[in-house]
Amino acid sequence: MEMVKRREKKVEAGEADGFGNDFLGLLINAYRDFDEKNRFSIEDLVDECKTFYFAGQETTNSLLAWTILVLAIHTKWQEKTRQEVFEVFGDQNPNSEGIAKLKIMNMVVNETLRLYSPVAAVIRKIKKEVRLGKLVLPANLEILIPIIALHHDPQLWGDDVHLFKPERFVEGIASATKYNSAAFIPFSMGPRSCVGMSFATTETKVALSMILQRYAFTLSPTYVHAPFPVITLQPQHGIQVMLHPL
Ligand code: HEM
């Protein structure tokens, strides 16, 4: 609330001509909307901030952590990804045009999202009775869609389903999933899928690029593999890696 008040005061004092064009600025604009029908209440504004913080923080953190793990184990892929980062950015900070060019990193991130989906499952409530194959699902039933189980199904991905093989994604997601759009859904699917998808993958790639530009990393012998889902998929005992400055 302090941040909101600070921005409001600046506008009232004539020190700024708007509340800002970032996400918080858009929310304050909606809260100050002249049209009552469109206007956000202060509770709406606070709720949106909480949702975005909650939905955006642990999830991306989880993806970045698991990506570091797989690259610490598969050092050849780490080297390939680093080489690509240096080809695109040299030792400069990443930018959005360059991020779009990182084909290998994109494959690595997708394969990590498949193996270690930060959101392991989503729940949906059936609005009205519906037939699903041989099943008839009654209204109000809650069903759990086990994202991570789909990503580990050998019928969808083949017998090497448990292996880290970014090359699955070399021709893109459609080809990796044999055009089955429900086989790879780390961000869920449909109208309530993740609104932060592009932001999350960009954020992860920026952070990963900056780490790869500075360090090589290997897995510490103290690491114990114990992924467990507590809202997001967490490494139960952390991920210990050894950093080697380049
Ligand atoms: C790797 C990172 C992320 C993953 C794997 C992820 C995954 C998901 C999934 C599976 C859902 C659907 C949840 C459900 O239906 O119950 C979701 C929803 C959502 N995500 Fe993300 N998310 C990530 C990052 C982010 C970020 C960075 C933001 C915001 C900046 C964000 C904002 C949201 C919001 C607001 C929703 C609710 C959308 C709605 O209900 O219409 N997410 N996310």
py3Dmol code that shows the C-alpha trace and the ligand (Angstrom):
import py3Dmol

protein = """\
ATOM      1  CA  MET A   1       0.000   0.000   0.000  1.00  0.00           C
ATOM      2  CA  GLU A   2       2.910   2.320   0.707  1.00  0.00           C
ATOM      3  CA  MET A   3       4.061   2.019  -2.900  1.00  0.00           C
ATOM      4  CA  VAL A   4       0.546   2.790  -4.143  1.00  0.00           C
ATOM      5  CA  LYS A   5       0.278   5.832  -1.875  1.00  0.00           C
ATOM      6  CA  ARG A   6       3.715   7.079  -2.924  1.00  0.00           C
ATOM      7  CA  ARG A   7       2.691   6.999  -6.596  1.00  0.00           C
ATOM      8  CA  GLU A   8      -0.645   8.660  -5.875  1.00  0.00           C
ATOM      9  CA  LYS A   9       1.069  11.457  -3.933  1.00  0.00           C
ATOM     10  CA  LYS A  10       3.492  12.111  -6.806  1.00  0.00           C
ATOM     11  CA  VAL A  11       0.600  12.545  -9.237  1.00  0.00           C
ATOM     12  CA  GLU A  12      -1.345  14.734  -6.775  1.00  0.00           C
ATOM     13  CA  ALA A  13       1.747  16.902  -6.206  1.00  0.00           C
ATOM     14  CA  GLY A  14       2.211  17.261  -9.987  1.00  0.00           C
ATOM     15  CA  GLU A  15       5.587  15.493  -9.841  1.00  0.00           C
ATOM     16  CA  ALA A  16       4.425  12.714 -12.203  1.00  0.00           C
ATOM     17  CA  ASP A  17       1.824  12.744 -14.968  1.00  0.00           C
ATOM     18  CA  GLY A  18       0.698   9.159 -14.412  1.00  0.00           C
ATOM     19  CA  PHE A  19       0.851   6.233 -11.996  1.00  0.00           C
ATOM     20  CA  GLY A  20       3.443   4.453 -14.115  1.00  0.00           C
ATOM     21  CA  ASN A  21       3.197   2.106 -17.093  1.00  0.00           C
ATOM     22  CA  ASP A  22       4.364  -0.998 -15.238  1.00  0.00           C
ATOM     23  CA  PHE A  23       1.994  -3.604 -13.822  1.00  0.00           C
ATOM     24  CA  LEU A  24       1.383  -1.721 -10.570  1.00  0.00           C
ATOM     25  CA  GLY A  25       0.704   1.454 -12.556  1.00  0.00           C
ATOM     26  CA  LEU A  26      -1.949  -0.370 -14.625  1.00  0.00           C
ATOM     27  CA  LEU A  27      -3.596  -1.636 -11.441  1.00  0.00           C
ATOM     28  CA  ILE A  28      -3.648   1.857  -9.894  1.00  0.00           C
ATOM     29  CA  ASN A  29      -5.171   3.203 -13.108  1.00  0.00           C
ATOM     30  CA  ALA A  30      -7.932   0.601 -12.823  1.00  0.00           C
ATOM     31  CA  TYR A  31      -8.435   1.527  -9.156  1.00  0.00           C
ATOM     32  CA  ARG A  32      -8.737   5.214 -10.153  1.00  0.00           C
ATOM     33  CA  ASP A  33     -10.911   4.544 -13.234  1.00  0.00           C
ATOM     34  CA  PHE A  34     -13.525   7.260 -13.784  1.00  0.00           C
ATOM     35  CA  ASP A  35     -16.057   4.687 -14.930  1.00  0.00           C
ATOM     36  CA  GLU A  36     -17.510   3.078 -11.815  1.00  0.00           C
ATOM     37  CA  LYS A  37     -18.355  -0.126 -13.685  1.00  0.00           C
ATOM     38  CA  ASN A  38     -14.701  -0.722 -14.592  1.00  0.00           C
ATOM     39  CA  ARG A  39     -13.236   0.521 -11.330  1.00  0.00           C
ATOM     40  CA  PHE A  40     -11.125  -1.808  -9.171  1.00  0.00           C
ATOM     41  CA  SER A  41     -11.638  -1.777  -5.408  1.00  0.00           C
ATOM     42  CA  ILE A  42      -8.552  -1.545  -3.214  1.00  0.00           C
ATOM     43  CA  GLU A  43      -9.160  -5.225  -2.291  1.00  0.00           C
ATOM     44  CA  ASP A  44      -9.050  -6.122  -6.015  1.00  0.00           C
ATOM     45  CA  LEU A  45      -5.760  -4.277  -6.353  1.00  0.00           C
ATOM     46  CA  VAL A  46      -4.183  -5.990  -3.340  1.00  0.00           C
ATOM     47  CA  ASP A  47      -5.539  -9.400  -4.472  1.00  0.00           C
ATOM     48  CA  GLU A  48      -4.015  -8.986  -7.934  1.00  0.00           C
ATOM     49  CA  CYS A  49      -0.636  -8.094  -6.404  1.00  0.00           C
ATOM     50  CA  LYS A  50      -0.767 -11.158  -4.160  1.00  0.00           C
ATOM     51  CA  THR A  51      -1.831 -13.439  -7.031  1.00  0.00           C
ATOM     52  CA  PHE A  52       0.974 -12.262  -9.267  1.00  0.00           C
ATOM     53  CA  TYR A  53       3.561 -12.472  -6.517  1.00  0.00           C
ATOM     54  CA  PHE A  54       2.396 -15.920  -5.478  1.00  0.00           C
ATOM     55  CA  ALA A  55       1.910 -17.251  -9.044  1.00  0.00           C
ATOM     56  CA  GLY A  56       5.125 -15.747 -10.366  1.00  0.00           C
ATOM     57  CA  GLN A  57       7.760 -16.116  -7.674  1.00  0.00           C
ATOM     58  CA  GLU A  58       8.039 -19.758  -6.558  1.00  0.00           C
ATOM     59  CA  THR A  59       7.200 -21.142 -10.000  1.00  0.00           C
ATOM     60  CA  THR A  60       9.995 -19.371 -11.850  1.00  0.00           C
ATOM     61  CA  ASN A  61      12.343 -19.998  -8.947  1.00  0.00           C
ATOM     62  CA  SER A  62      11.572 -23.721  -9.219  1.00  0.00           C
ATOM     63  CA  LEU A  63      12.170 -23.763 -13.001  1.00  0.00           C
ATOM     64  CA  LEU A  64      15.502 -21.969 -12.691  1.00  0.00           C
ATOM     65  CA  ALA A  65      16.639 -24.274  -9.864  1.00  0.00           C
ATOM     66  CA  TRP A  66      15.809 -27.478 -11.799  1.00  0.00           C
ATOM     67  CA  THR A  67      17.438 -26.089 -14.952  1.00  0.00           C
ATOM     68  CA  ILE A  68      20.628 -25.501 -12.979  1.00  0.00           C
ATOM     69  CA  LEU A  69      20.432 -29.085 -11.692  1.00  0.00           C
ATOM     70  CA  VAL A  70      20.064 -30.702 -15.127  1.00  0.00           C
ATOM     71  CA  LEU A  71      22.855 -28.565 -16.578  1.00  0.00           C
ATOM     72  CA  ALA A  72      25.117 -29.321 -13.593  1.00  0.00           C
ATOM     73  CA  ILE A  73      24.628 -33.034 -14.338  1.00  0.00           C
ATOM     74  CA  HIS A  74      24.658 -32.826 -18.159  1.00  0.00           C
ATOM     75  CA  THR A  75      27.729 -30.676 -18.556  1.00  0.00           C
ATOM     76  CA  LYS A  76      27.850 -31.158 -22.352  1.00  0.00           C
ATOM     77  CA  TRP A  77      24.468 -29.464 -22.600  1.00  0.00           C
ATOM     78  CA  GLN A  78      25.717 -26.806 -20.192  1.00  0.00           C
ATOM     79  CA  GLU A  79      28.672 -26.145 -22.519  1.00  0.00           C
ATOM     80  CA  LYS A  80      26.446 -26.066 -25.639  1.00  0.00           C
ATOM     81  CA  THR A  81      24.045 -23.652 -23.961  1.00  0.00           C
ATOM     82  CA  ARG A  82      26.883 -21.414 -22.770  1.00  0.00           C
ATOM     83  CA  GLN A  83      28.417 -21.369 -26.256  1.00  0.00           C
ATOM     84  CA  GLU A  84      25.092 -20.227 -27.695  1.00  0.00           C
ATOM     85  CA  VAL A  85      24.775 -17.507 -25.014  1.00  0.00           C
ATOM     86  CA  PHE A  86      28.255 -16.177 -25.873  1.00  0.00           C
ATOM     87  CA  GLU A  87      27.491 -16.332 -29.622  1.00  0.00           C
ATOM     88  CA  VAL A  88      24.347 -14.237 -29.117  1.00  0.00           C
ATOM     89  CA  PHE A  89      25.328 -11.872 -26.285  1.00  0.00           C
ATOM     90  CA  GLY A  90      29.108 -12.080 -25.910  1.00  0.00           C
ATOM     91  CA  ASP A  91      29.744 -10.788 -22.417  1.00  0.00           C
ATOM     92  CA  GLN A  92      26.943  -8.190 -22.666  1.00  0.00           C
ATOM     93  CA  ASN A  93      23.727  -8.326 -20.646  1.00  0.00           C
ATOM     94  CA  PRO A  94      20.918 -10.287 -22.344  1.00  0.00           C
ATOM     95  CA  ASN A  95      18.250  -8.404 -24.332  1.00  0.00           C
ATOM     96  CA  SER A  96      14.847  -9.510 -25.603  1.00  0.00           C
ATOM     97  CA  GLU A  97      15.808  -9.916 -29.299  1.00  0.00           C
ATOM     98  CA  GLY A  98      18.725 -12.137 -28.297  1.00  0.00           C
ATOM     99  CA  ILE A  99      16.624 -14.220 -25.902  1.00  0.00           C
ATOM    100  CA  ALA A 100      14.340 -15.146 -28.838  1.00  0.00           C
ATOM    101  CA  LYS A 101      17.391 -16.505 -30.708  1.00  0.00           C
ATOM    102  CA  LEU A 102      18.448 -18.977 -27.991  1.00  0.00           C
ATOM    103  CA  LYS A 103      17.331 -22.233 -29.636  1.00  0.00           C
ATOM    104  CA  ILE A 104      19.391 -24.601 -27.491  1.00  0.00           C
ATOM    105  CA  MET A 105      18.424 -22.881 -24.269  1.00  0.00           C
ATOM    106  CA  ASN A 106      14.784 -23.087 -25.343  1.00  0.00           C
ATOM    107  CA  MET A 107      15.128 -26.869 -25.799  1.00  0.00           C
ATOM    108  CA  VAL A 108      16.828 -27.189 -22.391  1.00  0.00           C
ATOM    109  CA  VAL A 109      14.131 -25.121 -20.661  1.00  0.00           C
ATOM    110  CA  ASN A 110      11.329 -27.105 -22.312  1.00  0.00           C
ATOM    111  CA  GLU A 111      12.902 -30.425 -21.336  1.00  0.00           C
ATOM    112  CA  THR A 112      13.285 -29.160 -17.756  1.00  0.00           C
ATOM    113  CA  LEU A 113       9.648 -28.029 -17.734  1.00  0.00           C
ATOM    114  CA  ARG A 114       8.703 -31.523 -18.889  1.00  0.00           C
ATOM    115  CA  LEU A 115      10.754 -33.439 -16.313  1.00  0.00           C
ATOM    116  CA  TYR A 116      10.383 -31.042 -13.374  1.00  0.00           C
ATOM    117  CA  SER A 117       7.107 -29.206 -14.035  1.00  0.00           C
ATOM    118  CA  PRO A 118       7.021 -26.460 -11.371  1.00  0.00           C
ATOM    119  CA  VAL A 119       3.225 -26.835 -11.139  1.00  0.00           C
ATOM    120  CA  ALA A 120       2.756 -30.593 -10.847  1.00  0.00           C
ATOM    121  CA  ALA A 121      -1.035 -30.592 -11.183  1.00  0.00           C
ATOM    122  CA  VAL A 122      -4.048 -28.304 -11.611  1.00  0.00           C
ATOM    123  CA  ILE A 123      -7.625 -28.746 -10.421  1.00  0.00           C
ATOM    124  CA  ARG A 124     -10.751 -28.028 -12.440  1.00  0.00           C
ATOM    125  CA  LYS A 125     -14.402 -28.093 -11.358  1.00  0.00           C
ATOM    126  CA  ILE A 126     -16.903 -29.573 -13.821  1.00  0.00           C
ATOM    127  CA  LYS A 127     -19.570 -26.954 -14.569  1.00  0.00           C
ATOM    128  CA  LYS A 128     -22.148 -29.275 -16.127  1.00  0.00           C
ATOM    129  CA  GLU A 129     -22.263 -33.005 -16.801  1.00  0.00           C
ATOM    130  CA  VAL A 130     -19.875 -33.950 -19.554  1.00  0.00           C
ATOM    131  CA  ARG A 131     -18.795 -37.146 -21.301  1.00  0.00           C
ATOM    132  CA  LEU A 132     -15.051 -37.793 -21.419  1.00  0.00           C
ATOM    133  CA  GLY A 133     -14.309 -40.947 -23.420  1.00  0.00           C
ATOM    134  CA  LYS A 134     -16.104 -43.732 -21.537  1.00  0.00           C
ATOM    135  CA  LEU A 135     -16.602 -41.604 -18.423  1.00  0.00           C
ATOM    136  CA  VAL A 136     -19.546 -39.400 -17.550  1.00  0.00           C
ATOM    137  CA  LEU A 137     -18.398 -36.628 -15.227  1.00  0.00           C
ATOM    138  CA  PRO A 138     -21.165 -35.088 -13.088  1.00  0.00           C
ATOM    139  CA  ALA A 139     -21.528 -31.368 -12.443  1.00  0.00           C
ATOM    140  CA  ASN A 140     -19.528 -29.917  -9.516  1.00  0.00           C
ATOM    141  CA  LEU A 141     -17.016 -32.757  -9.549  1.00  0.00           C
ATOM    142  CA  GLU A 142     -13.446 -31.577  -8.995  1.00  0.00           C
ATOM    143  CA  ILE A 143     -10.840 -33.295 -11.099  1.00  0.00           C
ATOM    144  CA  LEU A 144      -7.084 -33.170 -10.781  1.00  0.00           C
ATOM    145  CA  ILE A 145      -5.062 -32.935 -13.982  1.00  0.00           C
ATOM    146  CA  PRO A 146      -1.679 -34.449 -13.162  1.00  0.00           C
ATOM    147  CA  ILE A 147       0.578 -32.368 -15.419  1.00  0.00           C
ATOM    148  CA  ILE A 148       3.759 -34.086 -14.292  1.00  0.00           C
ATOM    149  CA  ALA A 149       2.289 -37.563 -14.870  1.00  0.00           C
ATOM    150  CA  LEU A 150       1.421 -36.628 -18.467  1.00  0.00           C
ATOM    151  CA  HIS A 151       4.995 -35.426 -18.920  1.00  0.00           C
ATOM    152  CA  HIS A 152       6.283 -38.806 -17.690  1.00  0.00           C
ATOM    153  CA  ASP A 153       3.927 -41.020 -19.694  1.00  0.00           C
ATOM    154  CA  PRO A 154       5.947 -43.436 -21.888  1.00  0.00           C
ATOM    155  CA  GLN A 155       2.947 -43.813 -24.234  1.00  0.00           C
ATOM    156  CA  LEU A 156       3.224 -40.113 -25.046  1.00  0.00           C
ATOM    157  CA  TRP A 157       6.989 -39.649 -24.875  1.00  0.00           C
ATOM    158  CA  GLY A 158       8.534 -43.069 -25.510  1.00  0.00           C
ATOM    159  CA  ASP A 159      10.547 -45.476 -23.340  1.00  0.00           C
ATOM    160  CA  ASP A 160      13.256 -42.864 -22.740  1.00  0.00           C
ATOM    161  CA  VAL A 161      10.655 -40.653 -21.011  1.00  0.00           C
ATOM    162  CA  HIS A 162      12.716 -40.379 -17.803  1.00  0.00           C
ATOM    163  CA  LEU A 163      15.890 -39.260 -19.562  1.00  0.00           C
ATOM    164  CA  PHE A 164      16.964 -35.639 -19.986  1.00  0.00           C
ATOM    165  CA  LYS A 165      16.972 -35.282 -23.780  1.00  0.00           C
ATOM    166  CA  PRO A 166      16.508 -31.656 -24.893  1.00  0.00           C
ATOM    167  CA  GLU A 167      16.859 -32.847 -28.502  1.00  0.00           C
ATOM    168  CA  ARG A 168      13.198 -33.978 -28.281  1.00  0.00           C
ATOM    169  CA  PHE A 169      12.331 -30.304 -28.730  1.00  0.00           C
ATOM    170  CA  VAL A 170      14.676 -29.584 -31.647  1.00  0.00           C
ATOM    171  CA  GLU A 171      11.728 -29.168 -34.063  1.00  0.00           C
ATOM    172  CA  GLY A 172       9.552 -27.356 -31.497  1.00  0.00           C
ATOM    173  CA  ILE A 173       6.829 -28.413 -29.074  1.00  0.00           C
ATOM    174  CA  ALA A 174       4.280 -29.532 -31.688  1.00  0.00           C
ATOM    175  CA  SER A 175       6.688 -32.015 -33.175  1.00  0.00           C
ATOM    176  CA  ALA A 176       7.981 -33.217 -29.756  1.00  0.00           C
ATOM    177  CA  THR A 177       4.400 -33.961 -28.684  1.00  0.00           C
ATOM    178  CA  LYS A 178       3.423 -35.433 -32.070  1.00  0.00           C
ATOM    179  CA  TYR A 179       0.828 -32.696 -32.315  1.00  0.00           C
ATOM    180  CA  ASN A 180      -0.936 -33.751 -29.092  1.00  0.00           C
ATOM    181  CA  SER A 181      -1.401 -30.362 -27.453  1.00  0.00           C
ATOM    182  CA  ALA A 182      -2.316 -31.902 -24.072  1.00  0.00           C
ATOM    183  CA  ALA A 183       0.932 -33.904 -23.793  1.00  0.00           C
ATOM    184  CA  PHE A 184       3.043 -30.916 -22.700  1.00  0.00           C
ATOM    185  CA  ILE A 185       1.177 -28.442 -20.483  1.00  0.00           C
ATOM    186  CA  PRO A 186       3.580 -26.962 -17.897  1.00  0.00           C
ATOM    187  CA  PHE A 187       1.543 -23.740 -18.023  1.00  0.00           C
ATOM    188  CA  SER A 188      -1.799 -25.585 -18.169  1.00  0.00           C
ATOM    189  CA  MET A 189      -4.036 -25.023 -21.218  1.00  0.00           C
ATOM    190  CA  GLY A 190      -7.268 -23.269 -22.144  1.00  0.00           C
ATOM    191  CA  PRO A 191      -8.659 -19.925 -21.018  1.00  0.00           C
ATOM    192  CA  ARG A 192      -7.214 -20.111 -17.475  1.00  0.00           C
ATOM    193  CA  SER A 193      -3.707 -21.092 -18.497  1.00  0.00           C
ATOM    194  CA  CYS A 194      -0.733 -19.131 -17.185  1.00  0.00           C
ATOM    195  CA  VAL A 195      -0.792 -15.450 -18.140  1.00  0.00           C
ATOM    196  CA  GLY A 196       2.854 -15.176 -17.111  1.00  0.00           C
ATOM    197  CA  MET A 197       4.177 -17.870 -19.468  1.00  0.00           C
ATOM    198  CA  SER A 198       6.272 -15.670 -21.778  1.00  0.00           C
ATOM    199  CA  PHE A 199       7.419 -13.495 -18.888  1.00  0.00           C
ATOM    200  CA  ALA A 200       8.453 -16.582 -16.867  1.00  0.00           C
ATOM    201  CA  THR A 201      10.435 -18.228 -19.651  1.00  0.00           C
ATOM    202  CA  THR A 202      12.111 -14.929 -20.584  1.00  0.00           C
ATOM    203  CA  GLU A 203      12.980 -14.248 -16.941  1.00  0.00           C
ATOM    204  CA  THR A 204      14.461 -17.737 -16.583  1.00  0.00           C
ATOM    205  CA  LYS A 205      16.488 -17.398 -19.778  1.00  0.00           C
ATOM    206  CA  VAL A 206      17.841 -13.974 -18.753  1.00  0.00           C
ATOM    207  CA  ALA A 207      18.962 -15.297 -15.359  1.00  0.00           C
ATOM    208  CA  LEU A 208      20.398 -18.484 -16.854  1.00  0.00           C
ATOM    209  CA  SER A 209      22.285 -16.537 -19.553  1.00  0.00           C
ATOM    210  CA  MET A 210      23.853 -14.284 -16.907  1.00  0.00           C
ATOM    211  CA  ILE A 211      24.889 -17.279 -14.786  1.00  0.00           C
ATOM    212  CA  LEU A 212      26.344 -19.126 -17.803  1.00  0.00           C
ATOM    213  CA  GLN A 213      28.311 -16.020 -18.834  1.00  0.00           C
ATOM    214  CA  ARG A 214      30.038 -16.002 -15.449  1.00  0.00           C
ATOM    215  CA  TYR A 215      30.248 -19.554 -14.087  1.00  0.00           C
ATOM    216  CA  ALA A 216      30.602 -23.185 -14.997  1.00  0.00           C
ATOM    217  CA  PHE A 217      28.881 -25.359 -12.428  1.00  0.00           C
ATOM    218  CA  THR A 218      28.982 -28.978 -11.356  1.00  0.00           C
ATOM    219  CA  LEU A 219      26.835 -30.941  -8.949  1.00  0.00           C
ATOM    220  CA  SER A 220      28.018 -31.114  -5.356  1.00  0.00           C
ATOM    221  CA  PRO A 221      28.428 -34.653  -3.930  1.00  0.00           C
ATOM    222  CA  THR A 222      26.211 -33.531  -1.026  1.00  0.00           C
ATOM    223  CA  TYR A 223      23.190 -33.209  -3.341  1.00  0.00           C
ATOM    224  CA  VAL A 224      20.339 -35.638  -2.594  1.00  0.00           C
ATOM    225  CA  HIS A 225      17.700 -35.995  -5.300  1.00  0.00           C
ATOM    226  CA  ALA A 226      14.292 -35.537  -3.654  1.00  0.00           C
ATOM    227  CA  PRO A 227      11.800 -33.533  -5.723  1.00  0.00           C
ATOM    228  CA  PHE A 228       8.589 -33.032  -3.782  1.00  0.00           C
ATOM    229  CA  PRO A 229       5.475 -31.030  -4.651  1.00  0.00           C
ATOM    230  CA  VAL A 230       4.506 -28.347  -2.114  1.00  0.00           C
ATOM    231  CA  ILE A 231       2.324 -26.187  -4.344  1.00  0.00           C
ATOM    232  CA  THR A 232       5.339 -25.995  -6.644  1.00  0.00           C
ATOM    233  CA  LEU A 233       7.844 -28.792  -7.262  1.00  0.00           C
ATOM    234  CA  GLN A 234      10.673 -28.176  -4.801  1.00  0.00           C
ATOM    235  CA  PRO A 235      14.044 -29.847  -4.277  1.00  0.00           C
ATOM    236  CA  GLN A 236      13.473 -31.044  -0.712  1.00  0.00           C
ATOM    237  CA  HIS A 237      17.079 -30.607   0.404  1.00  0.00           C
ATOM    238  CA  GLY A 238      18.011 -27.782  -1.948  1.00  0.00           C
ATOM    239  CA  ILE A 239      20.283 -27.997  -4.992  1.00  0.00           C
ATOM    240  CA  GLN A 240      23.946 -27.746  -4.074  1.00  0.00           C
ATOM    241  CA  VAL A 241      26.260 -26.938  -6.971  1.00  0.00           C
ATOM    242  CA  MET A 242      29.898 -25.918  -7.141  1.00  0.00           C
ATOM    243  CA  LEU A 243      30.536 -22.715  -9.056  1.00  0.00           C
ATOM    244  CA  HIS A 244      33.699 -22.343 -11.131  1.00  0.00           C
ATOM    245  CA  PRO A 245      34.259 -18.709 -12.224  1.00  0.00           C
ATOM    246  CA  LEU A 246      35.075 -18.510 -15.951  1.00  0.00           C
TER     247      LEU A 246
END
"""
ligand_1 = """\
43
HEM
C 7.909 -21.384 -14.801
C 7.070 -20.544 -14.257
C 5.573 -20.729 -14.220
C 4.819 -21.866 -14.353
C 5.304 -23.295 -14.603
C 3.432 -21.463 -14.236
C 2.365 -22.338 -14.332
C 1.037 -21.958 -14.203
C -0.085 -22.864 -14.280
C 0.009 -24.380 -14.495
C -1.209 -22.130 -14.111
C -2.660 -22.650 -14.086
C -3.053 -22.834 -12.629
C -4.418 -23.438 -12.468
O -5.148 -23.550 -13.417
O -4.765 -23.817 -11.332
C -0.806 -20.745 -13.924
C -1.676 -19.687 -13.726
C -1.288 -18.398 -13.520
N 0.004 -17.900 -13.581
Fe 1.673 -18.975 -13.903
N 3.366 -20.109 -14.035
C 4.653 -19.614 -14.030
C 5.035 -18.286 -13.883
C 4.184 -17.228 -13.744
C 4.583 -15.840 -13.658
C 6.020 -15.328 -13.744
C 3.446 -15.114 -13.471
C 3.249 -13.620 -13.322
C 4.131 -12.722 -13.588
C 2.334 -16.040 -13.457
C 1.020 -15.675 -13.286
C -0.036 -16.553 -13.311
C -1.422 -16.146 -13.059
C -1.914 -14.727 -12.721
C -2.201 -17.302 -13.199
C -3.719 -17.418 -13.067
C -4.345 -17.234 -14.439
C -5.850 -17.371 -14.401
O -6.402 -18.009 -13.519
O -6.489 -16.853 -15.322
N 2.822 -17.309 -13.635
N 0.571 -20.672 -13.991
"""
view = py3Dmol.view(width=600, height=400)
view.addModel(protein, "pdb")
view.setStyle({"model": 0}, {"cartoon": {"style": "trace"}})
view.addModel(ligand_1, "xyz")
view.setStyle({"model": 1}, {"stick": {}})
view.zoomTo()
view.show()
